[in-house]
Amino acid sequence: MYYEAMGFQPNMAPAMAFFFLPVVFVMLFVVVLPLEAAMRALFATPTKSKQAFFIGTSYALLLVWWAFPNHWWLMIICNPVVCRWFIR
């Protein structure tokens, strides 16, 4: 539905995203785990569950360039560094 609304034609079957999902998760963890360790060293650890949810969501937005290329700017606005600074 997203591709139809944006006027795009998908180049592969949507099921391919589920096939490559483990590879994407591994790549995300390779980025997220060291980044989270660095962020906890530089900033305070989130004390409330809402803060942790907000920061966790920002890590998921690192994949927006892959899933929704037209919304790449969300990654710049809501990234883990900006979220930590905002919460602090």
ABEGO torsion letter per residue (X at the ends): XAAAAAGBBBABBAAAAAAAAAAAAAAAAAAAAAAAAAAAAABBBBABAAAAAAAAAAAAAAAAAAABAAAAAAAAABBAAAAAAAAX
